[in-house]
Amino acid sequence: MKFIYNKTPFVVVSQSTMDEFKKKGFDTSNFSIIYNALDHKYFDFKLSQKPEEPTITYFGRLKKYKSVDHLFYAFANVLKKYPNAKLKIMGKGDFRPTLEKITQELNIGNSVNFLGFVRDEDKCSELSNSHCVINTSMKEGWGITNLESNACGTLVISADVPGLRDSVKDGESGLLYEYGNIEDLTNCILKILDDENYRIKLSEGAINWAKSFDWNTSAKQMLSKCKEISRNI
């Protein structure tokens, strides 16, 4: 790939992706970043009233590399302090049977709700009614679900890994934790459940962060880049 495309202009969706190309020996001087974004007409960009019981949500496919099992172990720790807490799992995938088995092993089944595939018209409601959304994946190209959660007025606690660290503004739109560190993830969740003012601050920051990503802007940037490249051919 490098032999054929090393002189070809690239547009990538995150700094993490550019860094990966650089590690593979590409000349990134002809690389540009144009971020994935949101269609603003589908989101309210406002902070909603949260339910009385602490509600934690995972939003995405249920695949092994997404490491959703890490959240289950952290949630079991959270239940020791907040026994009325709820965990919602939005999404489907072949890792679900494993996760269901883990709920039984941890005896947390009564506090976990597998929602399966959630329609777009219900997605915003589910995300808005969450105190936080958790993203445990080991690697992503970007992290569009993080922004969608933010646009619904909900902060994201995310693994500090390529792609996800680009879509979470640590300490402003959410929190980053060390991937695979269950204790660190647990502490991040408890930090926002223990301090409502801090949670509201991050949630408001999440809304402002999400507002800065608009497909109209990204489309204009891409069109401009295409015109620039065509002039140089």
N, C-alpha and C positions, 0 to 999 in steps of 0.2 A: 504493500500500500504506500509506504513512504517513497519507494523508487518511482512510482507512477504519479503520485499526487503531491510530492513535497513542494512544488512550485505553484500549486493550485490555491487560489484564495478560498478560505474556509469561513463560514459563519457558524459559531457554536453557541449553545444556550447558557453556558455558565463558565466562570473562571476555573472551576474544577475540571471541566472538560478540556479547556485550553491547557491547563497544567498537565493533564494526562497525555495530550498530544506532544507537549514539550518533552516529557520524560521519554517518549518513544522516539525522540530525535528529530521531530518536525521543526522546521523554521516557522515559529509562530508570529513572525513579523507581518505575515499576510493573513493573519487570523483576526476576526472581529467577533465581539460578543453582542448578540441580540437576544434579549431574554424572552422566555415564554411568558405569557401574560394571561389576563382575564378579560372576558366579555362583561363589561360593567353592568349591562342591563339585567343580568341574572342575579345580582347581589344587592343587598340593602346597605352594606357598609355601616352598620350600626351595632351598638352593644345592647343585647337583649337581656331581660331578666333571667337569671339562671335558676334551675330547680333547687329545691331545698336540700335534697341529698346530693353530695358531691358526685358529679357525673364526668367520667373519663371516657374518651372515644378514640378508637382506632379507625382510620378511614383509608382504605386501599385494598389491593388484592391480597389474598391469603396464600402467599408463596413462602417457601422455606427461607429464601434469601432476605425476605422482609423482616425476619427475626421477631415476629409478633409474639412468640413465646416469651421473650424477655419482658414484655409488658405484663403478661400474666403473673410472672414471678414477682414483679414490682408491685402489681396491684394486690397480691396476697399480703404483702407487707403493709400497704396502705390501709387495708381492711382492719389491721390490728389497732389503728388509731381512729379510723372512720368506718365503723362496722356497717353503716348505712350507705356506703359508697356503691356506685354502680359503674359497670364497664360495658360500653356498647361497642360491638364489632361490626362495622359497616364494610361490606365487601364479600366476595366469594373467591374460592380457589381451592386447590387440592391439598392445602395444608390445614384446612378446617378440621378434619377428623383428629389430627394430632393435637390441635388446640382444645378440642372438646375433651380429649383424654386428659390433658393437663388440668382442665378445670375440675375434673373428677378427682385427680390425684391430689390437688391442692384444696379440695373441698370448698370451692368458691362458686360452684354452679349457680346457686341462687342469686348471685350478685352479677352474673355475666349474661348479656343478651346478644345472641348472634342475629343480626338483622338481615344478613345476606345482601343481595343486590338491592340498593336503594335508588329509587327513581329520582331524576333531577329535581322534580317538583317537591320532593320530600327531603332532599339532601340538605338544603340550607336550614330547614327547621331543625333537623337532627344536630347539625353542627352548631347552630346558635344556642341550642339547649345543652351545651356541654361546657364544663368549666375549663377543660383543656383538651386538646387533641394530641395524641402521641404518635410519633413516627420513628420506628425502631430499625428501619432498613439498614443494611450494611453498606449500601452504595446506591446512588441514583444519578441520573444525568442532570436533574434539576430538582423538582419537588413541587409540582403544581398543586397537589392536595394541600400542602402547607399554606399556599396563598389563598386557596378557596376557603379553608378554615378561617384564616385571618379576615377575609372579606365578609364572613358571617359573624364577626365580632368575637372570635375565639382564638386565644393564643395557642401556639404549638410548642411542645417540648420534643426536641428532635435529636437523634444521634448526630454527633459531630463527625460527619463523613462526607466524602465528595458529593456534590450536588445538593444535599440537604443543608449543608452549612452556608450555601449560597442563597437559599430561599428562606432562611431564618436569620433575622437580625438579633443576635444574642443580646439579651437584656433589654430589648426594645419591642420586638414582635413576639418574643418567646424566649426559650432557653435551649441551650445545647448541652448535651451530656456525653460522657465518654461511651462510645459504642460498646455494648456488651456488659457494661458495669451496672448491675442491677441495683446496687446500693446508691449509686449516683443518680440513676433514673428515679428511684424511690424518693430520694431527698428533693429532687426537682419538683416532683408531684406534690409532696407534702409542703414544700415552700409556697406554692401558690394556693393550696387549700388552707394553709394556716393563716395566710395574710390576704384578706379580701382586697384591701387597698392596692397591694402589689399586683394582684391578679387583674384588677380593673385597669391599673396603669399599663400593664403589658397588653391587655386586650385592646385598649385604645390605641396603643402603639401599633398593634397588629393591623388594625383598620387602616391607619395612615400608611403603613408599609404596603398593604395590598393595593391601595389606591394608586400607587406609583407604577403599577404594572397594568398596562392597557394594550390590548391587541391593536388598536388603531395606531398607537405610537410605534409598536414593534413592526407593524406592516409598513409604515412610512420609512422606518430605518432600513428595513430589508429592501424596499424599492429603491431607496437612495443608494444603497450598497451595490445593487444590481446595475444601476445606471453608471456608477463609478467604475465598476469592473468592465462593463461593455465599452466604455470610452477608451479603456487601456488595451483592448484586444487588438 
